[in-house]
């Protein structure tokens, strides 16, 4: 009877979580972005025999290939892309819930349901992961699975931990930014180093093969990620100052996520060192692993020169759920009454649900990507895309690819000279410009159409125009 009641509670938790996800994302579903088109176009072109080519004619190199591999069934089985984007997000979301429960169950927490709700609301309330159809959605459950098998004792756990860390490295390059943090649990847990190190070796070998492939075919190891100019200790201070200024100057929603994460990270670290002598081996290993990898990833993100504060909440979104698990495990060790702890957790859950329902929805609407997601699967644009060849330019080249599967490059930026532009688009100087009247990218490309001497619209509708580019003035 007890097992049946527990299974019912877990089913109710999954149902509640998925209802929240569906209601938040609404009709448009997970928002597709430029990177989404990169991953899907690489899968599409691979099945067409064109190699792992992106929609703009470049090859996949700025990201590892796992997300594109996951996109292959979409085209192999001819599943509509808008449905498949939902499917990937749905599976990743529920895999995250599953491994949250598995991690919490390792430590015999006093109230698994309350712990699950706390982690759920804290980790998902801002929803940077689930809003976008990007690699973070896949990265998070793999990250949790790797930690689970790394912490769990058993005959085959080393194999599974090695498998999931390999998948992690094939999802995002930033997986390697987690590794310095492993030194922390290694220093405080006896014999932890053996399993940790052995679980990394297969990923290192497979990643080396991928990097060799990149260099051999693209003459670049990491695409546009130039590590010699990527990291700087001084950048940490600069990025923190920029973040503080942005937080104080009406960029509250985008940056308060980092503030909340930072507060919980510091609080968890204080609790960890305070209770460290009294913690059992399992909780000590879990807290050490989460805090170590969390600090490592956060520091190396902040050490990047030219860090985008707009993208920063997205980058750290994978850390929210692990730090919520760590915070709950340590909170249980604080000597407070059960009633007070329960009240504190319920209050936190309530505040995050409010943030999710109101602030999250408001932020989602303000992103103004709804038009992009709607048009990406628009029947109107797909019906008219037959007018396009393979020589196209656009302020939304990813959107052109979604509706036509034709190669499309970016229109010239304002500071690009004539020679650089002609070199980039190739020798054919008579491409078609596909211009979308949307403000999202108009700020950096507002002068593009001014460079066209003779505009010949083929048709108009829904902010979509095809213009033949006869000549350019610079």
C-alpha positions as CSV (number, residue, x, y, z in Angstrom):
1,X,0.0,0.0,0.0
2,X,2.8,2.4,0.9
3,X,4.6,1.7,-2.5
4,X,1.3,2.3,-4.3
5,X,0.8,5.6,-2.5
6,X,4.3,6.7,-3.3
7,X,3.9,5.9,-7.0
8,X,0.7,7.9,-7.0
9,X,2.4,10.9,-5.5
10,X,5.3,10.7,-8.0
11,X,2.8,10.4,-10.9
12,X,0.9,13.5,-9.5
13,X,4.2,15.4,-9.3
14,X,5.1,14.6,-13.0
15,X,1.5,15.5,-14.1
16,X,1.7,18.8,-12.2
17,X,5.1,19.7,-13.6
18,X,4.1,18.9,-17.2
19,X,0.9,20.9,-16.8
20,X,3.0,23.9,-15.7
21,X,5.4,23.4,-18.6
22,X,2.6,23.2,-21.2
23,X,0.7,26.1,-19.8
24,X,3.8,28.3,-19.8
25,X,5.0,27.5,-23.3
26,X,1.5,27.9,-24.8
27,X,0.7,27.5,-28.4
28,X,4.1,28.5,-29.8
29,X,5.9,25.9,-27.7
30,X,9.7,26.0,-27.2
31,X,11.1,29.0,-29.0
32,X,13.4,28.3,-31.9
33,X,16.5,30.4,-32.3
34,X,19.5,30.7,-34.6
35,X,21.3,27.9,-32.7
36,X,18.2,25.7,-33.0
37,X,18.3,26.1,-36.8
38,X,22.0,25.2,-36.7
39,X,21.4,21.9,-35.0
40,X,18.4,20.9,-37.1
41,X,20.0,22.1,-40.4
42,X,23.1,20.0,-39.6
43,X,20.9,16.9,-39.1
44,X,18.9,17.7,-42.3
45,X,21.9,18.2,-44.5
46,X,23.6,15.1,-43.0
47,X,20.7,12.9,-44.1
48,X,20.7,14.6,-47.5
49,X,24.4,13.6,-48.0
50,X,25.7,17.2,-47.6
51,X,27.7,16.6,-44.5
52,X,27.0,18.4,-41.2
53,X,26.4,21.7,-43.0
54,X,24.4,24.5,-41.4
55,X,21.8,26.6,-43.0
56,X,24.3,29.3,-43.9
57,X,26.7,26.9,-45.7
58,X,29.1,26.7,-42.8
59,X,29.9,23.4,-41.0
60,X,28.9,22.5,-37.5
61,X,31.9,23.4,-35.3
62,X,30.8,25.9,-32.7
63,X,28.9,23.1,-30.9
64,X,29.4,19.3,-30.4
65,X,27.2,17.1,-32.5
66,X,24.8,15.4,-30.0
67,X,21.9,17.7,-30.3
68,X,22.0,17.4,-34.1
69,X,22.2,13.6,-33.7
70,X,19.0,13.8,-31.6
71,X,17.4,15.8,-34.4
72,X,18.1,13.1,-37.0
73,X,14.8,11.1,-36.4
74,X,12.8,14.3,-37.2
75,X,13.9,14.1,-40.8
76,X,14.4,10.3,-41.1
77,X,10.8,9.6,-40.0
78,X,9.5,12.9,-41.5
79,X,8.1,14.2,-38.3
80,X,6.9,17.8,-38.4
81,X,9.6,20.0,-36.9
82,X,7.2,21.9,-34.6
83,X,6.1,18.6,-33.1
84,X,9.6,17.3,-32.8
85,X,10.8,20.4,-31.0
86,X,8.1,19.8,-28.4
87,X,9.1,16.1,-28.2
88,X,12.7,16.8,-27.4
89,X,11.7,19.4,-24.8
90,X,9.2,17.1,-23.2
91,X,11.6,14.1,-22.9
92,X,14.4,16.3,-21.5
93,X,12.0,17.9,-19.0
94,X,10.8,14.6,-17.7
95,X,14.3,13.1,-17.7
96,X,15.3,16.0,-15.5
97,X,12.4,15.3,-13.1
98,X,13.4,11.7,-13.0
99,X,17.0,12.2,-12.1
100,X,16.0,14.9,-9.5
101,X,14.0,12.2,-7.8
102,X,16.7,9.6,-8.1
103,X,19.3,12.0,-6.6
104,X,17.1,13.0,-3.7
105,X,16.3,9.3,-3.1
106,X,20.0,8.5,-2.6
107,X,20.0,10.5,0.7
108,X,16.8,9.3,2.4
109,X,15.4,12.8,2.7
110,X,12.7,13.2,5.4
111,X,10.1,14.4,2.9
112,X,10.7,13.4,-0.7
113,X,7.5,15.1,-2.0
114,X,8.3,18.4,-0.4
115,X,12.0,18.2,-1.5
116,X,10.9,17.5,-5.0
117,X,8.5,20.4,-5.1
118,X,11.2,22.7,-3.7
119,X,13.7,21.6,-6.4
120,X,11.1,21.7,-9.1
121,X,9.9,25.3,-8.3
122,X,13.4,26.7,-7.6
123,X,15.0,25.0,-10.6
124,X,12.3,25.8,-13.1
125,X,10.7,29.0,-12.0
126,X,12.7,31.3,-14.4
127,X,12.5,28.6,-17.1
128,X,15.5,29.9,-19.2
129,X,16.1,26.2,-20.0
130,X,12.6,25.2,-21.1
131,X,11.7,28.4,-22.9
132,X,14.1,27.8,-25.7
133,X,14.7,24.8,-27.9
134,X,18.4,24.8,-27.2
135,X,21.1,22.4,-25.9
136,X,20.6,23.4,-22.2
137,X,17.4,21.5,-22.1
138,X,19.3,18.3,-23.0
139,X,22.4,19.2,-21.0
140,X,20.6,19.4,-17.6
141,X,19.2,15.9,-17.3
142,X,22.5,14.4,-18.6
143,X,24.4,16.6,-16.0
144,X,22.1,15.2,-13.2
145,X,22.4,11.6,-14.5
146,X,26.2,11.9,-14.5
147,X,26.2,13.1,-10.9
148,X,23.7,10.4,-9.9
149,X,25.9,7.6,-11.2
150,X,29.1,9.2,-9.9
151,X,27.6,9.3,-6.4
152,X,25.8,6.0,-6.4
153,X,27.7,2.9,-5.5
154,X,27.1,-0.2,-7.5
155,X,28.6,-2.6,-10.1
156,X,27.9,-0.8,-13.3
157,X,27.7,2.8,-12.0
158,X,31.2,3.6,-13.4
159,X,30.1,2.6,-16.9
160,X,27.0,4.8,-16.6
161,X,28.8,7.8,-15.2
162,X,31.4,7.6,-18.0
163,X,28.6,7.3,-20.6
164,X,26.7,10.3,-19.3
165,X,29.8,12.5,-19.0
166,X,30.6,11.6,-22.6
167,X,27.1,12.6,-23.7
168,X,27.5,15.8,-21.7
169,X,30.7,16.7,-23.5
170,X,29.0,16.0,-26.8
171,X,26.2,18.3,-25.9
172,X,28.0,21.5,-25.0
173,X,31.7,22.4,-24.8
174,X,31.1,24.0,-21.5
175,X,30.9,20.5,-19.9
176,X,34.7,20.7,-19.6
177,X,34.2,23.8,-17.5
178,X,32.7,21.6,-14.8
179,X,35.9,19.5,-14.3
180,X,38.0,21.8,-12.2
181,X,35.2,21.5,-9.6
182,X,35.7,17.8,-9.3
183,X,38.9,18.5,-7.4
184,X,36.8,19.7,-4.4
185,X,35.1,16.4,-3.7
186,X,38.3,14.5,-4.5
187,X,40.1,16.4,-1.7
188,X,37.4,15.7,0.9
189,X,36.2,12.2,0.0
190,X,38.5,9.2,0.2
191,X,38.9,7.2,-3.1
192,X,36.4,9.5,-4.9
193,X,39.1,10.4,-7.3
194,X,39.4,7.0,-8.9
195,X,35.8,6.8,-10.1
196,X,35.8,10.5,-11.1
197,X,38.9,10.2,-13.2
198,X,37.9,7.0,-14.9
199,X,34.5,8.4,-15.8
200,X,36.2,11.2,-17.7
201,X,38.6,9.2,-19.9
202,X,36.1,8.0,-22.5
203,X,34.8,11.5,-22.9
204,X,38.3,12.9,-23.4
205,X,39.0,10.3,-26.2
206,X,35.7,10.9,-28.0
207,X,36.0,14.6,-27.7
208,X,39.5,14.5,-29.1
209,X,38.2,12.6,-32.1
210,X,35.5,15.3,-32.6
211,X,38.1,18.1,-32.3
212,X,40.3,16.3,-34.8
213,X,37.4,16.1,-37.2
214,X,36.8,19.9,-36.8
215,X,40.4,20.7,-37.4
216,X,40.8,18.3,-40.3
217,X,37.7,19.5,-42.2
218,X,37.2,23.0,-40.9
219,X,40.7,24.0,-39.9
220,X,39.3,25.1,-36.5
221,X,39.2,23.1,-33.3
222,X,36.4,24.9,-31.6
223,X,34.9,26.9,-34.4
224,X,34.7,30.6,-33.4
225,X,35.7,29.8,-29.8
226,X,39.3,31.1,-29.7
227,X,40.5,30.0,-26.3
228,X,43.6,32.2,-26.4
229,X,41.4,35.3,-26.3
230,X,38.5,33.7,-24.4
231,X,39.5,33.7,-20.7
232,X,40.8,36.5,-18.5
233,X,41.0,36.9,-14.8
234,X,40.3,40.6,-15.3
235,X,37.1,39.7,-17.2
236,X,35.6,38.3,-14.0
237,X,35.7,41.8,-12.3
238,X,34.5,43.5,-15.5
239,X,31.6,41.1,-16.0
240,X,30.5,41.4,-12.4
241,X,30.6,45.2,-12.6
242,X,28.6,45.1,-15.9
243,X,26.1,42.7,-14.3
244,X,25.7,45.0,-11.2
245,X,25.2,48.0,-13.4
246,X,22.7,46.2,-15.6
247,X,20.9,45.0,-12.5
248,X,20.6,48.6,-11.2
249,X,19.5,49.9,-14.6
250,X,16.2,48.3,-15.5
251,X,17.6,44.9,-16.5
252,X,16.3,43.3,-13.4
253,X,14.5,40.3,-14.9
254,X,17.5,39.1,-17.0
255,X,20.0,39.4,-14.2
256,X,18.1,38.7,-10.9
257,X,18.4,35.0,-11.7
258,X,22.1,35.3,-11.2
259,X,21.6,37.2,-8.0
260,X,19.3,34.5,-6.6
261,X,21.7,31.7,-7.7
262,X,24.6,33.5,-6.2
263,X,22.9,34.0,-2.8
264,X,21.9,30.3,-2.6
265,X,25.4,29.2,-3.7
266,X,27.0,31.3,-1.0
267,X,24.5,30.1,1.6
268,X,25.0,26.5,0.6
269,X,28.8,26.9,0.8
270,X,28.6,28.4,4.3
271,X,26.3,25.6,5.5
272,X,28.6,23.0,3.9
273,X,31.7,24.1,5.7
274,X,29.8,24.6,8.9
275,X,28.3,21.1,9.0
276,X,31.1,19.3,7.0
277,X,32.4,17.3,10.0
278,X,28.9,16.1,10.8
279,X,27.9,15.2,7.2
280,X,27.8,11.6,6.1
281,X,29.9,10.4,3.2
282,X,27.1,10.5,0.6
283,X,25.8,14.0,1.4
284,X,29.4,15.3,1.7
285,X,30.2,13.9,-1.8
286,X,27.0,15.2,-3.3
287,X,27.3,18.7,-1.8
288,X,31.0,18.8,-2.7
289,X,30.4,17.8,-6.3
290,X,27.5,20.2,-6.8
291,X,29.3,23.2,-5.2
292,X,32.6,22.4,-6.9
293,X,31.2,22.0,-10.4
294,X,28.8,24.9,-9.9
295,X,31.6,27.3,-8.8
296,X,33.9,26.0,-11.5
297,X,31.4,26.6,-14.3
298,X,30.3,29.9,-12.9
299,X,33.8,31.3,-12.6
300,X,34.9,30.1,-16.1
301,X,31.8,31.7,-17.6
302,X,32.5,35.0,-15.8
303,X,36.1,34.8,-16.9
304,X,35.1,35.1,-20.6
305,X,35.9,38.3,-22.3
306,X,32.9,39.9,-23.9
307,X,30.4,37.8,-21.9
308,X,26.8,38.5,-23.1
309,X,24.7,39.4,-20.0
310,X,21.6,38.7,-22.1
311,X,22.7,35.1,-22.6
312,X,24.2,34.8,-19.1
313,X,21.0,33.6,-17.4
314,X,20.7,31.0,-20.1
315,X,24.2,29.8,-19.5
316,X,23.8,29.4,-15.7
317,X,20.3,27.9,-16.0
318,X,21.8,24.4,-15.8
319,X,23.1,25.2,-12.3
320,X,19.8,26.0,-10.7
321,X,18.5,22.5,-10.2
322,X,21.7,21.0,-8.8
323,X,22.2,23.9,-6.4
324,X,18.5,23.5,-5.2
325,X,19.2,19.9,-4.5
326,X,22.4,20.8,-2.6
327,X,20.5,23.6,-0.6
328,X,17.8,21.2,0.4
329,X,20.2,18.5,1.6
330,X,22.1,21.0,3.7
331,X,19.0,22.6,5.1
332,X,17.9,19.3,6.5
333,X,21.0,19.4,8.7
334,X,20.2,22.7,10.2
335,X,18.8,22.4,13.7
336,X,15.4,24.0,13.3
337,X,12.0,22.7,14.1
338,X,10.3,20.5,11.5
339,X,7.4,23.0,11.3
340,X,9.6,26.0,10.7
341,X,11.6,24.2,7.9
342,X,8.3,23.1,6.3
343,X,7.0,26.7,6.5
344,X,10.2,28.0,5.0
345,X,10.2,25.6,2.1
346,X,6.5,26.1,1.4
347,X,7.0,29.9,1.4
348,X,9.9,29.5,-1.0
349,X,7.8,27.2,-3.2
350,X,5.0,29.8,-3.2
351,X,7.3,32.7,-4.1
352,X,8.8,30.8,-6.9
353,X,5.5,29.8,-8.3
354,X,4.4,33.4,-8.3
355,X,7.7,34.4,-10.0
356,X,7.0,31.6,-12.5
357,X,3.4,32.6,-13.2
358,X,3.8,36.3,-13.4
359,X,7.4,37.4,-13.9
360,X,8.2,34.3,-16.0
361,X,5.2,34.8,-18.3
362,X,6.0,38.6,-18.6
363,X,9.6,37.9,-19.5
364,X,8.5,35.3,-22.0
365,X,6.2,37.8,-23.8
366,X,8.8,40.6,-23.7
367,X,11.3,38.4,-25.6
368,X,9.3,39.1,-28.8
369,X,10.3,35.8,-30.3
370,X,6.7,34.6,-30.7
371,X,6.6,35.9,-34.2
372,X,9.7,34.0,-35.0
373,X,8.4,30.7,-33.6
374,X,5.1,31.2,-35.4
375,X,6.6,32.1,-38.8
376,X,9.2,29.3,-38.6
377,X,6.4,26.8,-39.2
378,X,4.1,29.1,-41.2
379,X,2.2,27.4,-44.1
380,X,2.1,30.8,-45.8
381,X,5.8,31.1,-45.9
382,X,6.4,27.5,-46.8
383,X,4.0,27.7,-49.8
384,X,5.8,30.8,-51.1
385,X,9.4,29.5,-50.5
386,X,9.4,27.7,-53.8
387,X,10.6,31.1,-55.3
388,X,13.9,30.7,-53.6
389,X,17.1,29.3,-55.0
390,X,20.2,28.5,-53.0
391,X,21.7,32.0,-53.1
392,X,19.8,34.0,-50.4
393,X,20.5,36.7,-47.9
394,X,18.3,37.6,-45.0
395,X,18.1,39.3,-41.6
396,X,16.6,36.0,-40.5
397,X,18.5,33.4,-42.4
398,X,17.6,30.7,-39.9
399,X,13.9,31.5,-40.6
400,X,14.4,31.3,-44.3
401,X,15.9,27.8,-43.8
402,X,13.0,26.6,-41.6
403,X,10.5,27.4,-44.3
404,X,12.4,26.6,-47.5
405,X,15.4,24.3,-46.6
406,X,17.4,26.6,-48.9
407,X,20.9,27.8,-47.9
408,X,20.8,31.4,-46.7
409,X,23.5,33.8,-45.3
410,X,23.2,36.8,-43.1
411,X,22.7,40.2,-44.7
412,X,25.8,42.5,-44.4
413,X,26.2,44.3,-41.1
414,X,26.5,48.0,-41.0
415,X,30.3,48.0,-40.4
416,X,31.2,45.5,-43.1
417,X,33.0,46.9,-46.2
418,X,32.2,45.9,-49.7
419,X,35.1,43.5,-50.2
420,X,34.4,41.7,-47.0
421,X,30.8,41.4,-48.0
422,X,31.5,40.0,-51.4
423,X,34.0,37.6,-50.1
424,X,31.5,36.3,-47.6
425,X,28.6,35.8,-50.0
426,X,30.8,34.4,-52.8
427,X,31.3,35.5,-56.4
428,X,27.7,35.4,-57.4
429,X,26.6,39.0,-56.8
430,X,22.9,38.6,-57.6
431,X,21.4,36.9,-54.5
432,X,17.9,37.3,-53.2
433,X,17.3,39.3,-50.1
434,X,14.6,38.0,-47.9
435,X,13.7,40.7,-45.4
436,X,11.5,40.3,-42.3
437,X,9.9,43.4,-40.9
438,X,10.6,42.5,-37.3
439,X,12.3,44.8,-34.8
440,X,14.3,42.0,-33.1
441,X,17.3,42.2,-35.5
442,X,16.5,45.6,-37.1
443,X,18.8,47.5,-34.8
444,X,22.0,45.9,-36.1
445,X,20.8,45.5,-39.7
446,X,18.6,48.6,-40.2
447,X,20.9,49.9,-43.0
448,X,20.9,46.8,-45.1
449,X,18.1,47.7,-47.4
450,X,19.5,51.1,-47.9
451,X,22.4,49.4,-49.8
452,X,20.0,48.1,-52.4
453,X,19.8,50.3,-55.5
454,X,16.7,48.7,-57.1
455,X,14.3,46.8,-55.0
456,X,11.9,44.4,-56.8
457,X,9.4,42.9,-54.4
458,X,8.1,39.6,-55.6
459,X,5.3,39.5,-53.0
460,X,4.3,41.0,-49.7
461,X,2.6,39.5,-46.7
462,X,3.0,38.9,-43.0
463,X,6.1,41.0,-43.1
464,X,7.8,38.9,-45.7
465,X,9.4,40.3,-48.8
466,X,11.7,38.9,-51.4
467,X,13.9,41.4,-53.1
468,X,16.3,40.8,-56.0
469,X,19.6,42.5,-55.3
470,X,20.8,44.1,-58.6
471,X,23.6,46.2,-57.2
472,X,25.1,47.6,-54.0
473,X,26.3,51.0,-53.0
474,X,28.9,51.4,-50.2
